Amino acid sequence: MKKLSNPYQLGLLGLFALLLAACGASPEDVKRCEQHYHAKSYKIAEKYCQKGAKSGDESAQYHYAMMLYRGLGVEVDSQEASKWMKRSARQGYQKAEFHNAIYFLTTKDDSVSLQQKQDALKTMQNFAEQGDKVAQYWMGNTFYFGYIEGRKSYNEAVYWYQLAVEQGSYQAMNNLAWLKVVSQGTELFDPERGLELSLQVVEQYPESHGYLDTLAAAYAANGQFDKATATQLKVIELASHDDCEKCDKLVDYYQGRLQLYLNKKPVIKSLEN
């Protein structure tokens, strides 16, 4: 390799290094990125997080990616967000690794390989086995919805949901309740426990039409069709006033459930492991 002995060349290199350092983010900038992000002052956070992300800080890359994913103080840009999230994950930032695992498990992108999904499952299971209730919830979802090649295991889903429920996860509580009230004819069917779980969720989130829909199904599974009907009417009312892209289709879906309850019929799903 050619040695640089010219003092002028060495001086230029030193100046270049100083310029690079000046352009990079300081630890204080990264700290401000996190502080303003958590304080929800996203316009200010953008300045520090973007600077930190470009300088290579994994925490700043993660927080900047989350802002881009959710449109927090910036325009939504999923492609750009994915780029920064992957960079953060490659540096071992655990929150980014976790978020990436959710993406690879749930994406319908055909370019994502089976191996990538299986690696994501291993990552998620590692978090879950360490006691992370959110990871336990997503493990349950993986087996309930069949994220990997459509393979489902409701027993496995119940196992992971139950672990998350024991730690107070209301999302897992709702999904576990649903499985217990629509699984007539299987060993999973436990309508009383399903109703108990669903009531706990709705007590915490009384205006969520999704959670109320589970409660209505739980009432029906227990033969309480008047309560199921009244609850489903509230579900439809809330969904009708909600502002979402697919709410019209959702209301039609809820209407179908209402007809079941009016006809004294519960929701029954085919759940075969």
C-alpha positions, 0 to 999 in steps of 0.5 A: 500500500502506498504510504502518505508522507507528504505533510500536505496530504496528511493535513488534508486527511486530518481536515477530512476526518474533522469534517466527517466528525462535524457532520456526524451525530454526537451522543447528545444528539442521539439522546435528544432524538430518544427524548423528543421521540418519547415526549412525542415532540416528533418535529424536533425528534426528526432533526436529531433522529435523522442526523443520528441515523445517517451517522450510523447510530442504531438507536437513532436508526430505529426511532427514525424508522418508527417515525417513518412507518407511523407518520410521526412528524414526517410523511409515511415512507415504509420503504425508507423506514424498512431501510433504516430498521434493517440497518439498526437490526444488523447492528444488533439493536434489539427493538429493531430485531424484534420489529423486523421479525414481526415484518418478516412473519406477517408480510405478504411480500413474495420476495421474502423467503421461507428461510427469512420467515423461519429465522424471524420465528426463531428471533421471536421465540427467543424474545418470547422465551425470555418472558416478553409478553408482546413476543408471546402474543406474536408467537400465538398469532404466528400459529393462529393465522399460519404466518409460515406457509399457512401452517396453523396450530391452535394448540400452540397458539393457545399455549403462547397466548396463555403465557401472554395473558398471565402477564396481562396482555389484553390483545392475547386475552381477546384472541384466547377468548375468541378461540375458546368461544368459537371452537365448539366440538374441540378440546379448546372449547371453554365458553365460560372461560372465554366470556370471563376473559372477554369481559376483562378486555372490554372493561379495559377497552369499552369502545373497541368494536373488535373486542366487543365483537368477541364479547358478543360471540362469547355471550352467544357461546354461553346461550345468552343471545339477548346480550349477544344481540345488544352487544353486537348492535353496539359493535355495529354502531361503533364501527359505523362511526369509525374512520377507517379504510375498510370499515364499510366491509367490516360493518357488513361482516358484523351484520352477518354476526348479528343475524346469527344471534337474532336466530339464536345461533353462536359463531362456530369456526372450523379449528383443526390443528 
